[in-house]
Amino acid sequence: MKRQIVAPAFLPQAALNELKEWLAITTTRDDAALSALLRASLDTCESFTRAMPIEALCEEVVPATRGWHSLATSPVQSITTLETIAANGTRGAVNPGDYLFDILANGSGRVNLLRTFADVRIAVRFTAGLAPDWESLPEGLRHGIIRLAAHHYRERNEGGSNAPPAAVTALWQPWRGMVIA
């Protein structure tokens, strides 16, 4: 399942200000680049922890077959709508009586299609994220995001490793979800 972010997490000016303070930058010349580094650091944080840091409206597409279908993104806060997707790309609403949904204690979400649909796929829209906004983000995650963005800013001309520094991963480790293979 491929996730599409319908409405990305809002990054307030406060996030950019924290990064600029960490880097001792007082001008606005690099604001666009710094904002892009913050977004990239949010993505890296999600990849490392296996949890979306700040709430965003997302969509995943599942097969239109009967049974339970798990969402790949977590932690799911709410599942809002299901739509059928025909082969030609047109969409239609799924009757609420034709499905169930469940959000488990670990934050994973799933939908149970109670029948098979003639359409090829089902789009599931939901909100996912650990915190509703930047200010509510746990301090360790927030600080790790700032430090990673600062690290990439400082190393922008060096061409070093893309892996987060050990100091950042140490901040994120308590939030890392386990995968049992």
RAPENOR-V952245 format. One record per pair of residues at least 6 apart in sequence whose C-alpha atoms are under 6 Angstrom apart, sorted by sequence separation. I is the first residue (numbers start at 1). GAP is how many residues later the second one is. D is the distance in whole Angstrom. If there is no record, write none. Layout:
# RAPENOR-V952245
((I,GAP,D) (I,GAP,D))
This chain:
# RAPENOR-V952245
((46,6,5) (85,6,5) (103,6,4) (131,6,5) (84,7,5) (102,7,6) (84,8,5) (102,8,5) (83,9,5) (101,9,6) (83,10,5) (101,10,4) (83,11,5) (100,11,6) (101,11,6) (82,12,6) (100,12,5) (99,13,5) (99,14,5) (99,15,5) (98,16,5) (51,23,5) (144,24,5) (144,27,6) (76,31,5) (140,31,5) (141,31,6) (75,32,4) (76,32,6) (74,33,6) (75,33,6) (76,33,6) (86,33,5) (74,34,5) (85,34,6) (86,34,6) (85,36,5) (84,37,6) (85,37,6) (71,38,5) (84,38,5) (71,39,6) (83,39,6) (70,40,4) (83,40,5) (69,41,5) (82,41,6) (69,42,5) (82,42,5) (68,43,6) (68,44,4) (81,44,5) (9,45,6) (67,45,5) (80,45,6) (9,46,6) (67,46,5) (80,46,5) (9,47,5) (66,47,5) (79,47,4) (8,48,5) (66,48,6) (78,48,6) (7,49,6) (66,49,5) (78,49,5) (7,50,5) (66,50,5) (77,50,5) (6,51,5) (65,51,5) (76,51,6) (77,51,5) (6,52,5) (64,52,6) (76,52,4) (5,53,4) (64,53,5) (75,53,5) (4,54,6) (74,54,6) (75,54,5) (4,55,5) (3,56,6) (64,56,6) (3,57,5) (64,57,5) (2,58,6) (63,58,5) (64,58,5) (62,59,6) (62,60,5) (61,61,6) (61,62,4) (60,63,6) (60,64,5) (59,65,5) (59,66,4) (58,67,6) (58,68,5) (57,69,6) (58,69,6) (57,70,5) (56,71,6) (56,72,6) (55,73,5) (55,74,4) (54,75,5) (53,76,5) (54,76,6) (55,76,6) (52,77,5) (53,77,5) (54,77,5) (55,77,5) (54,78,6) (54,79,6) (41,104,5) (41,108,6) (38,111,5) (37,112,5) (49,126,6) (19,127,6) (49,127,4) (50,127,6) (49,128,6))
